[in-house]
Amino acid sequence: MIDKKECDKIERKHEAPPRYDAAFKKGAIRLVAEEGRPMREVAEELGVCTDTIRN
């Protein structure tokens, strides 16, 4: 039997990924590029995965 947590993961796979506006993206890039912070740290702080910042 699949528990609720696993079921939620399965359901999310079929959803479109969240879209972030230009200001959010620009701010994330600034934190990494201009302030020299690690991408992983910035992603964690913003609650996104590192691929989101990388893209």
Phi, psi and omega in degrees: 000141180268129178280170185301320181299315178295320180298317178299320179298316181296316180296321182293333181298336183266357179270151175290146178294154180296150178255138181246140182285169185300322181296319179297313181298316180298318179295318179295317179296319179299317180299323181277308187285311186275323181267351177069023180280148179297140181302319181299318180296315180296316179301315178299314181298321182274350179077031178234168177275160182298330179297328178297319179285320181298323181279000000 
